[in-house]
Amino acid sequence: MGKKSITLPSEKIEGLSETFPGRRVEASFGPRSVPWHLWCGIGAVFSGAFGLYWDVSWHMSIGRDSFWTPAHVAMQMCGVVAGLTCGYLILSHTFGRRPAPEARDASVRIWGFRGPLGAFICTWGSLAMLTGAPFDNWWHAAYGLDVKLKSPPHSLLIGGTFIIGLGVLVMVGAAMNRASGELKQKLTWLSLLVGGLMIAIILLISLEYKFRPMMHSALFYRTVSVVVPIVLITVSQPTGRRWACSIVIAVYTGLLLADVWIFPLFPAEPKLGPVFHKIDHFVPYEFPLLLIAPAAVLDLLSIKIRGWDKRLQAAVFGSAFFLTFLLVQWPFATFLMSPGARNRVFGAGYMGYSTHPDSYYARHLFLQLEQTGAHFWIRMLEALTGAILSSGLGLIGADLMRRIRR
């Protein structure tokens, strides 16, 4: 006879491993496939990330002509779907007659309600988004149709989208830590997918410092070095995959390439003035940053420095990220300013209708934000320090993600 397989609840496995030597004892609890609420959450995050970049393109091509633009609807669907899904999870866990043991084991209690931790985070993000939507409508009515990205309602909307992404990441991570086998592999891929979407969202928050004319300024490198490593390391490290960082950045890159290559295929015309550039199609956001290079370097280093002191790891990861990104993005920015990049592949020739002809952007010139060489190098040092601190926070976040099960 072959080996027997005994399926029992997880809490009995530990003791039975000694009671039945030579026999394989398996735990079988929880879902065998990806739960529906995780698919809904991932769809919500994708809708939010895609809607945000679509909205930027809409503003560059048409202007904010009404509240109910398709881009706004895509963004709001993020808050609505995540809010309804996670609200149902919380209410069913709290008021369900006989919640399953695995449901109780995978939930926390907050303010008298019970549910997955990620569901509570998503709900807070949904409330922020749904509050920001009418606030944004009022803000535009009071101060003008096309205002800066960093208005209070815009910050609330983008921040809410990122919080929803964080909540979904926590739910996927908790399910991944409880799963095994094929299901664990699926959840690992979904975790990396959400991480890539979160990179796209967090980079949009600081969009005003990342346009092409700023790519030879230290402020640009400081901004990217502070915000990217923390998300990248938090998401990639707990999965244990060889090329986890590269996969996360590939998702971000794919989303922005779709923006550059697909949006111009659709017609659009300005509905607000002044119109400095006559256009007849959607103007996309810019070509993605070359984050794939530092991501690959971090993947290679993670194997070599595994087991090192966390502070040393943070120093190595942060320094490697900053230096690699600087070495690849600086010359690539020069190329983006050249005539060779003004085509459908790199999209450097697209101009928003309101881009002033005398602007640095329209003239394909770099803007020097640092007044002196000393100021430049001080900011570069701040960028390096920020990358190290961000990497350290990412390692802390990764440890938390490894332990979360609810």
Summary of the structure (lengths in Angstrom):
residues: 406
radius of gyration: 23.5
end to end distance: 39.7
largest distance: 83.3
contacts: 1417
relative contact order: 0.12
helix: 67%
strand: 4%
